[in-house]
Amino acid sequence: LVYDVIIIGAGCIGTSIARELSRYSLKTLLVESADDVSQGATKGNSGIVHAGYDDKPGSVRAKFCWPGNQMFPQLDRELRFGYQKNGSLVVATSSKELEVLEELMERGNINGVENLRIIQKEELFQMEPALNPDCIAALYAPDAGNVIPYEFAIALAENAVDNGVELRIRREVTAIAKKEDGCFEVDLRHWE
């Protein structure tokens, strides 16, 4: 069989790519060596949708974290995988740790992260009364959130398949070779 694109791995990255490519007139195949999508690193992922304040300015992660974060509410409206925008707190218990919060705040500003702010003890304990009483401040990122990673990947895969992507599970890639015509030949082992 001939495909325009073969995506290897049906975790959150592979299924995201498959969903995006399903918007185009391409013959796309998504292969997964396990017996279902999201059975590799995705199933053990923390599911945190980071706001982008921790990424090294100028890095690829810094460039894409905030814009990616901002895509999740719309993705959830379209696919209903259960995104929760619950925010995050990085707490400080000393003046030295407060300096770290200020550094993270500056990183976030450089990275284009919006809505970040350092909150002081009184507001912090109104938000989270069960914190260690030694906490003095926190960096608050209201746009951070979380997903259940396997539900996210399943929603992406289902939408991609609904839009014409072929999904084949239990297909282990055993070889990839570039042919003279510039195309690639991909060998798969199917297991039951």
C-alpha positions in Angstrom: 0.0 0.0 0.0 1.1 3.6 -0.7 0.6 6.4 1.8 1.5 10.1 1.7 2.3 10.0 5.4 2.9 7.3 7.9 2.9 8.3 11.6 4.7 5.9 13.9 3.3 5.9 17.5 -0.2 6.7 18.6 0.5 8.6 21.8 -0.5 12.2 22.4 2.1 13.4 19.8 1.3 10.9 17.0 -2.5 11.3 17.5 -2.1 15.1 17.5 -0.2 14.9 14.2 -2.8 12.5 12.8 -5.6 14.8 13.7 -3.9 17.8 12.1 -3.1 15.9 8.9 -6.7 14.7 8.7 -7.7 18.2 7.6 -5.9 17.7 4.3 -6.4 15.4 1.3 -3.7 13.0 2.3 -3.6 9.2 2.6 -2.4 9.0 6.1 -1.6 5.9 8.2 -1.1 5.9 12.0 0.6 2.8 13.3 1.0 1.8 16.9 3.0 -1.2 18.2 0.9 -1.7 21.3 -2.7 -3.0 21.4 -4.3 0.4 21.7 -3.5 4.1 21.4 -1.8 5.9 24.4 -0.1 2.7 25.7 3.5 4.1 25.8 4.8 7.3 27.5 1.4 9.0 27.1 -0.3 6.7 29.6 2.2 7.6 32.3 2.3 11.3 31.5 1.4 13.7 34.3 -1.2 15.5 32.0 0.0 18.9 33.1 -0.7 21.6 30.5 2.2 24.0 31.4 1.8 27.8 31.2 5.4 28.3 29.9 7.1 30.2 32.7 9.7 27.6 33.4 11.1 27.1 29.9 14.5 28.6 29.0 13.9 31.8 26.9 14.8 31.3 23.3 14.3 27.5 23.4 11.8 25.7 21.2 9.7 24.8 24.2 9.6 28.5 25.3 8.4 29.4 21.8 5.6 26.9 21.7 4.5 26.3 25.3 2.3 29.4 25.8 0.6 29.2 22.3 0.0 25.5 22.9 -1.4 26.1 26.3 -3.9 28.6 24.7 -5.1 26.0 22.2 -6.5 23.6 24.9 -9.8 25.2 25.7 -10.8 25.2 22.0 -9.5 21.6 21.5 -11.6 20.5 24.5 -14.7 22.3 23.1 -14.2 20.3 19.8 -13.2 16.9 21.2 -14.6 16.9 24.9 -11.6 15.1 26.5 -12.0 16.9 29.8 -9.5 19.7 30.0 -9.3 21.5 33.3 -7.9 25.0 33.5 -7.1 25.0 37.2 -4.0 27.1 37.4 -0.7 26.4 39.2 1.2 27.7 42.2 5.0 27.6 42.7 5.4 28.4 46.4 8.2 30.0 48.3 9.0 29.5 52.0 12.0 31.9 52.2 13.4 35.1 50.7 15.9 32.9 48.6 12.9 31.0 47.2 11.1 34.3 46.5 14.1 35.2 44.3 13.4 32.0 42.3 9.8 33.0 41.9 10.9 36.4 40.5 13.2 34.6 38.1 10.4 32.4 36.9 8.1 35.4 36.5 10.8 37.1 34.4 11.2 34.0 32.2 7.4 33.8 31.8 7.4 37.5 30.7 10.2 36.9 28.2 8.3 33.8 26.9 5.1 35.8 26.4 3.1 34.1 29.1 0.2 36.2 30.1 -1.6 36.6 33.5 1.3 35.5 35.7 1.7 37.2 39.0 3.3 36.7 42.4 0.8 36.5 45.2 1.6 37.2 48.8 0.8 35.1 51.8 -2.7 36.3 52.6 -4.1 35.8 49.1 -2.1 32.5 48.8 -3.8 31.1 51.9 -7.2 32.2 50.8 -6.6 30.2 47.6 -5.0 27.2 49.3 -5.6 27.2 53.1 -3.9 23.8 53.6 -0.5 24.8 52.5 2.6 24.6 54.8 2.3 27.6 57.2 5.9 28.6 56.2 4.8 29.6 52.7 5.3 33.4 52.2 4.4 33.8 48.5 3.7 32.0 45.2 4.0 32.4 41.5 0.4 32.0 40.2 -0.2 30.9 36.6 -4.0 30.8 36.2 -3.7 29.4 32.6 -2.0 26.1 33.6 -4.2 23.1 33.5 -4.4 19.4 33.1 -5.8 16.6 31.0 -6.1 12.8 31.4 -3.4 11.9 28.9 -5.0 8.7 27.5 -8.4 10.4 27.1 -6.8 13.2 25.2 -4.9 10.8 22.9 -8.1 8.7 22.3 -10.1 11.8 21.5 -7.5 12.9 19.0 -7.2 9.4 17.4 -11.0 9.0 17.1 -11.3 12.4 15.4 -8.5 11.6 13.0 -10.0 8.3 12.1 -13.4 9.9 11.6 -11.7 12.2 9.2 -10.1 9.5 7.1 -6.8 8.6 8.8 -6.2 4.8 8.9 -5.2 3.5 12.4 -3.4 0.1 12.7 -2.6 -1.2 16.2 -0.3 -4.1 17.0 2.0 -3.0 14.1 5.6 -2.8 15.0 7.9 -1.0 12.6 10.8 -3.3 11.9 12.6 -1.4 9.1 12.5 1.9 7.2 14.5 2.2 4.0 14.7 5.1 1.6 14.1 4.1 -2.0 15.7 5.5 -5.2 12.6 7.5 -6.0 12.9 9.4 -2.7 10.0 7.5 -1.0 10.4 5.3 2.0 9.5 1.7 2.4 8.3 0.8 5.9 8.2 -2.8 7.1 5.7 -3.7 9.8 5.3 -6.8 11.9 1.7 -7.5 12.9 1.2 -9.4 16.1 -1.9 -10.9 17.8 
